Amino acid sequence: MAKKTAKSTPTKKKSATKKSPAKKSPVKKAPLKKGGVTKNSLVANINRRKREGTSRSKQDSTVAPGAYKDMQAGWPNSKKNLAAAAKPTKKAAKRAKK
């Protein structure tokens, strides 16, 4: 056998890099109100399940139709919104004085 006289360029060995599987971010909890009660648990639960990718069919839904409509309407019957509706605005107070 003949020996190789030409110098071969050294080739770099490719190290086997293992790609770690994509890690799911931990599920974030809803912000807490004073007293340790979660704020607006219906929305928090809907968003949590959305992040997790867990869904139910409409017929297996656990949310009452009335509660879902209230949520979409912006909680019109909440204490906060009822109090704001009863309190006159500055513009309305000025109009009443005239």
N, CA, C and O of each residue as an XYZ file, in Angstrom:
392
protein
N       0.824     -1.166      0.000
C       0.000      0.000      0.000
C       0.875      1.238      0.000
O       1.944      1.295      0.607
N       0.368      2.209     -0.704
C       1.106      3.453     -0.794
C       0.640      4.397      0.289
O      -0.542      4.462      0.629
N       1.619      5.140      0.831
C       1.281      6.110      1.860
C       0.807      7.391      1.207
O       1.243      7.743      0.111
N      -0.084      8.079      1.884
C      -0.558      9.358      1.380
C       0.478     10.410      1.737
O       0.866     10.544      2.898
N       0.919     11.147      0.747
C       1.917     12.173      1.005
C       1.276     13.544      1.162
O       1.860     14.425      1.792
N       0.112     13.738      0.614
C      -0.542     15.046      0.713
C      -1.133     15.200      2.106
O      -1.713     14.273      2.673
N      -0.961     16.426      2.641
C      -1.521     16.670      3.962
C      -3.025     16.905      3.832
O      -3.494     17.696      3.014
N      -3.718     16.218      4.633
C      -5.163     16.440      4.618
C      -5.497     17.470      5.695
O      -4.882     17.509      6.761
N      -6.482     18.293      5.385
C      -6.871     19.300      6.363
C      -7.638     18.617      7.483
O      -8.478     17.749      7.247
N      -7.331     19.024      8.693
C      -8.036     18.367      9.802
C      -9.507     18.757      9.783
O      -9.849     19.927      9.616
N     -10.337     17.804      9.948
C     -11.778     18.073      9.972
C     -12.248     18.094     11.414
O     -11.820     17.301     12.252
N     -13.129     19.017     11.662
C     -13.660     19.116     13.010
C     -14.770     18.093     13.174
O     -15.650     17.943     12.327
N     -14.692     17.417     14.265
C     -15.750     16.466     14.554
C     -16.935     17.227     15.117
O     -16.797     18.072     16.003
N     -18.061     16.916     14.599
C     -19.267     17.551     15.090
C     -19.700     16.858     16.373
O     -19.946     15.652     16.409
N     -19.783     17.657     17.409
C     -20.216     17.068     18.667
C     -21.720     16.848     18.605
O     -22.465     17.664     18.062
N     -22.123     15.786     19.145
C     -23.553     15.469     19.142
C     -24.234     16.350     20.173
O     -24.094     16.145     21.379
N     -24.971     17.331     19.681
C     -25.697     18.200     20.603
C     -27.116     17.693     20.726
O     -27.831     17.499     19.743
N     -27.485     17.493     21.944
C     -28.847     17.030     22.180
C     -29.725     18.242     22.413
O     -29.431     19.090     23.256
N     -30.780     18.310     21.672
C     -31.732     19.389     21.877
C     -32.720     18.943     22.944
O     -33.343     17.885     22.850
N     -32.839     19.778     23.950
C     -33.790     19.439     24.995
C     -35.199     19.695     24.470
O     -35.411     20.633     23.702
N     -36.137     18.892     24.864
C     -37.509     19.104     24.395
C     -38.018     20.447     24.887
O     -37.626     20.929     25.950
N     -38.891     21.037     24.098
C     -39.440     22.344     24.447
C     -40.190     22.229     25.765
O     -41.085     21.399     25.924
N     -39.803     23.081     26.704
C     -40.436     23.040     28.012
C     -41.627     23.981     28.018
O     -41.543     25.113     27.540
N     -42.718     23.509     28.554
C     -43.888     24.363     28.685
C     -43.660     25.274     29.880
O     -43.146     24.855     30.917
N     -44.050     26.513     29.712
C     -43.909     27.428     30.833
C     -44.921     27.038     31.900
O     -46.009     26.555     31.589
N     -44.558     27.249     33.154
C     -45.506     26.873     34.211
C     -46.772     27.705     34.106
O     -46.741     28.862     33.687
N     -47.859     27.111     34.485
C     -49.147     27.785     34.395
C     -49.169     28.913     35.414
O     -48.921     28.697     36.600
N     -49.467     30.120     34.940
C     -49.508     31.275     35.823
C     -50.851     31.315     36.527
O     -51.897     31.041     35.938
N     -50.794     31.662     37.796
C     -52.027     31.765     38.561
C     -52.590     33.167     38.436
O     -51.862     34.117     38.147
N     -53.874     33.288     38.653
C     -54.534     34.589     38.584
C     -54.037     35.462     39.726
O     -53.718     34.961     40.804
N     -53.971     36.775     39.487
C     -53.529     37.660     40.561
C     -54.491     37.610     41.746
O     -55.703     37.475     41.577
N     -53.930     37.721     42.937
C     -54.757     37.623     44.135
C     -55.212     38.990     44.598
O     -54.473     39.971     44.518
N     -56.443     39.039     45.085
C     -56.956     40.248     45.717
C     -56.565     40.196     47.188
O     -55.995     39.210     47.656
N     -56.874     41.261     47.906
C     -56.622     41.255     49.342
C     -57.466     40.169     49.978
O     -58.633     39.995     49.628
N     -56.882     39.445     50.901
C     -57.607     38.373     51.563
C     -57.352     37.023     50.912
O     -57.882     36.017     51.383
N     -56.550     36.964     49.832
C     -56.184     35.705     49.222
C     -57.212     35.110     48.285
O     -57.095     33.938     47.927
N     -58.214     35.867     47.872
C     -59.245     35.367     46.970
C     -58.847     35.747     45.548
O     -58.454     36.888     45.301
N     -58.943     34.809     44.615
C     -58.572     35.120     43.243
C     -59.571     36.081     42.640
O     -60.771     36.008     42.902
N     -59.056     36.977     41.834
C     -59.914     37.974     41.202
C     -60.593     37.350     39.994
O     -59.930     36.793     39.119
N     -61.881     37.441     39.952
C     -62.655     37.029     38.792
C     -62.322     35.598     38.365
O     -61.742     35.395     37.299
N     -62.668     34.640     39.156
C     -62.244     33.265     38.940
C     -62.760     32.669     37.635
O     -62.110     31.786     37.075
N     -63.892     33.116     37.138
C     -64.403     32.565     35.871
C     -63.427     32.872     34.740
O     -63.067     31.987     33.965
N     -63.003     34.125     34.651
C     -62.067     34.520     33.600
C     -60.714     33.849     33.822
O     -60.077     33.411     32.865
N     -60.274     33.766     35.069
C     -58.987     33.136     35.380
C     -58.997     31.673     34.960
O     -58.023     31.176     34.395
N     -60.098     30.985     35.238
C     -60.174     29.572     34.863
C     -60.237     29.389     33.353
O     -59.633     28.460     32.816
N     -60.957     30.261     32.669
C     -61.033     30.168     31.205
C     -59.644     30.377     30.611
O     -59.216     29.615     29.744
N     -58.936     31.415     31.078
C     -57.607     31.692     30.546
C     -56.599     30.614     30.914
O     -55.721     30.294     30.113
N     -56.712     30.048     32.113
C     -55.805     28.973     32.520
C     -55.978     27.761     31.616
O     -54.999     27.178     31.151
N     -57.220     27.387     31.372
C     -57.469     26.226     30.515
C     -57.025     26.503     29.082
O     -56.592     25.592     28.377
N     -57.134     27.761     28.652
C     -56.709     28.141     27.310
C     -55.191     27.966     27.181
O     -54.697     27.433     26.187
N     -54.458     28.428     28.214
C     -52.993     28.279     28.203
C     -52.578     26.818     28.222
O     -51.617     26.434     27.555
N     -53.299     26.002     28.983
C     -52.974     24.587     29.082
C     -53.339     23.823     27.814
O     -52.806     22.742     27.565
N     -54.232     24.371     27.025
C     -54.681     23.669     25.835
C     -55.751     22.639     26.147
O     -56.015     21.747     25.342
N     -56.365     22.760     27.313
C     -57.421     21.833     27.720
C     -58.758     22.473     27.399
O     -59.045     23.583     27.848
N     -59.560     21.788     26.636
C     -60.846     22.385     26.276
C     -61.967     21.376     26.463
O     -61.752     20.165     26.510
N     -63.139     21.907     26.565
C     -64.340     21.074     26.649
C     -65.248     21.426     25.486
O     -65.162     22.518     24.925
N     -66.112     20.502     25.133
C     -67.091     20.821     24.106
C     -68.132     21.751     24.715
O     -68.250     21.841     25.937
N     -68.873     22.432     23.877
C     -69.866     23.382     24.372
C     -70.937     22.669     25.201
O     -71.419     23.218     26.192
N     -71.303     21.474     24.809
C     -72.349     20.774     25.549
C     -71.847     20.289     26.912
O     -72.654     20.066     27.814
N     -70.529     20.121     27.079
C     -69.967     19.703     28.360
C     -69.491     20.895     29.186
O     -68.822     20.711     30.203
N     -69.822     22.099     28.768
C     -69.365     23.305     29.446
C     -69.866     23.350     30.881
O     -70.979     22.919     31.182
N     -69.018     23.882     31.765
C     -69.406     24.018     33.165
C     -69.768     25.463     33.504
O     -70.125     25.761     34.644
N     -69.677     26.357     32.527
C     -70.015     27.763     32.747
C     -71.477     27.970     32.389
O     -71.923     27.591     31.306
N     -72.217     28.575     33.307
C     -73.628     28.823     33.060
C     -73.772     29.857     31.945
O     -72.985     30.802     31.877
N     -74.765     29.690     31.070
C     -74.942     30.645     29.970
C     -75.110     32.084     30.454
O     -74.602     33.012     29.826
N     -75.810     32.271     31.554
C     -76.012     33.615     32.086
C     -74.708     34.237     32.564
O     -74.474     35.427     32.357
N     -73.857     33.434     33.204
C     -72.569     33.933     33.690
C     -71.672     34.311     32.516
O     -70.940     35.299     32.581
N     -71.727     33.536     31.458
C     -70.897     33.826     30.282
C     -71.361     35.124     29.607
O     -70.535     35.921     29.162
N     -72.671     35.334     29.531
C     -73.206     36.563     28.940
C     -72.817     37.777     29.777
O     -72.452     38.818     29.229
N     -72.893     37.646     31.123
C     -72.478     38.738     32.001
C     -71.014     39.082     31.795
O     -70.645     40.256     31.768
N     -70.177     38.058     31.649
C     -68.756     38.284     31.442
C     -68.527     39.041     30.133
O     -67.740     39.987     30.095
N     -69.208     38.632     29.067
C     -69.038     39.288     27.779
C     -69.547     40.727     27.813
O     -69.030     41.584     27.096
N     -70.554     40.995     28.637
C     -71.108     42.345     28.744
C     -70.289     43.223     29.680
O     -70.611     44.397     29.862
N     -69.242     42.675     30.273
C     -68.389     43.467     31.161
C     -68.909     43.526     32.583
O     -68.711     44.536     33.259
N     -69.559     42.492     33.054
C     -70.067     42.376     34.415
C     -70.938     43.585     34.793
O     -70.602     44.310     35.729
N     -72.046     43.811     34.082
C     -72.864     45.001     34.349
C     -73.523     45.008     35.723
O     -73.850     46.083     36.226
N     -73.730     43.861     36.345
C     -74.421     43.810     37.630
C     -73.475     43.684     38.814
O     -73.904     43.350     39.919
N     -72.188     43.949     38.592
C     -71.247     43.871     39.706
C     -71.448     45.068     40.620
O     -71.964     46.097     40.184
N     -71.049     44.949     41.880
C     -71.213     46.039     42.843
C     -70.501     47.294     42.352
O     -71.018     48.404     42.477
N     -69.327     47.105     41.799
C     -68.531     48.235     41.321
C     -69.255     48.977     40.202
O     -69.345     50.204     40.228
N     -69.766     48.246     39.228
C     -70.436     48.880     38.094
C     -71.790     49.465     38.472
O     -72.188     50.497     37.932
N     -72.502     48.822     39.390
C     -73.787     49.373     39.835
C     -73.565     50.673     40.612
O     -74.344     51.617     40.481
N     -72.493     50.721     41.428
C     -72.195     51.938     42.188
C     -71.773     53.059     41.249
O     -72.130     54.217     41.464
N     -71.014     52.724     40.207
C     -70.567     53.737     39.250
C     -71.749     54.281     38.445
O     -71.766     55.458     38.086
N     -72.721     53.440     38.167
C     -73.886     53.886     37.404
C     -74.776     54.794     38.247
O     -75.412     55.704     37.714
N     -74.827     54.556     39.561
C     -75.660     55.360     40.442
C     -75.012     56.711     40.739
O     -75.711     57.689     41.008
N     -73.697     56.770     40.693
C     -72.973     58.008     40.998
C     -72.960     58.900     39.760
O     -72.536     58.458     38.693
N     -73.417     60.153     39.881
C     -73.419     61.040     38.708
C     -71.997     61.478     38.350
O     -71.156     61.665     39.229
N     -71.747     61.635     37.083
C     -70.447     62.093     36.629
C     -70.351     63.601     36.783
O     -71.362     64.262     37.022
N     -69.156     64.155     36.650
C     -68.955     65.604     36.786
C     -69.746     66.364     35.715
O     -70.334     67.409     35.993
N     -69.755     65.829     34.491
C     -70.487     66.488     33.405
C     -71.987     66.500     33.700
O     -72.668     67.496     33.459
N     -72.489     65.391     34.220
C     -73.917     65.313     34.523
C     -74.266     66.271     35.662
O     -75.347     66.859     35.665
N     -73.360     66.431     36.629
C     -73.610     67.336     37.742
C     -73.642     68.786     37.256
O     -74.460     69.578     37.724
N     -72.759     69.135     36.323
C     -72.743     70.489     35.765
C     -74.030     70.781     34.993
O     -74.586     71.875     35.086
N     -74.496     69.791     34.233
C     -75.726     69.950     33.454
C     -76.924     70.152     34.384
O     -77.833     70.919     34.068
N     -76.924     69.470     35.521
C     -78.030     69.566     36.462
C     -78.081     70.932     37.119
O     -79.159     71.419     37.460
N     -76.905     71.563     37.301
C     -76.866     72.889     37.915
C     -77.431     73.962     37.000
O     -77.982     74.949     37.488
N     -77.313     73.800     35.711
C     -77.768     74.822     34.734
C     -79.236     74.870     34.643
O     -79.782     75.665     33.877
